[in-house]
């Protein structure tokens, strides 16, 4: 309601001259033009955009790769390193960690709202796989700062495992969880492929073939250390093991899982577990904390670790492996694994 000091109808206002609006429009146009010129003159973005096709030349899906590259070039996640190709790769990897975390959060939310045991098991696998992937991506980011061929090879191996982890997660999902998460997981798979393609583009041209075709000619791969070569060239009788496993009780442990659990966490030196002849019906998990573990048997047909876990019985795809080795530096010799 109007008060005594207010009129119900305002008095007509004087119209603003058209000249004022013309001047204001010109100012707006000039400001917009200045902004466009400013953006065009950013040297880093131009450098990255101009190199995008070369960065994606090894991609299986060039269009998706270019899309991912353009995201980090135009966004705020562009890393400020000397090499613009390496900078873009680091930015791609950093961006992917956000997407992985988003998928992990989604899996956790779905798991709390479903009543299917099979789906819950699959989602648990996904959470573990994505946690491993997150660590591997950050491992890659840190090692790439060293900017040498060995670090780039490590990153290639780790990022390949990330791609496998995403695909394994998707393969295990079904029902509601798959319907909700498939799009996000396909995106993670695509991003992992793009990161690998850019990594290959970062490599010096002479190193490209070494990633895919290292000629061994009966020799060990180049990444095997001299100490590990001596171990691999020795028989079980000539290897000084840290722990012995024997079903008959003649060793320190009767199961391989117990022996693995005894290995120090984040070990810097080789931890050798000698598993005597026999059939060991068990599941062995060599976690990311159990590094540089080596299993040595009496022959792949004499020392056998076997399991019978499967999806039909309610075990997830990832967890159905008889021997799951996630820890860095794992080696097995003269021993058989059966699923």
ZIJO-V708216 format. One record per run of one state. SS is the DSSP state (H for helix, E for strand, L for the rest). FROM is the first residue (numbers start at 1). TO is the last residue. If there is no record, write none. Layout:
[[SS/FROM/TO] [SS/FROM/TO]]
This chain:
[[L/1/17] [H/18/40] [L/41/42] [H/43/55] [L/56/61] [H/62/74] [L/75/83] [H/84/111] [L/112/116] [H/117/144] [L/145/148] [H/149/172] [L/173/174] [H/175/202] [L/203/204] [H/205/212] [L/213/225] [H/226/232] [L/233/235] [H/236/238] [L/239/242] [E/243/245] [L/246/252] [E/253/253] [L/254/255] [H/256/262] [L/263/270] [E/271/275] [L/276/277] [E/278/281] [L/282/283] [E/284/286] [L/287/292] [E/293/296] [L/297/302] [E/303/306] [L/307/310] [H/311/313] [L/314/317] [H/318/320] [L/321/322] [E/323/325] [L/326/330] [E/331/333] [L/334/335] [E/336/338] [L/339/339]]
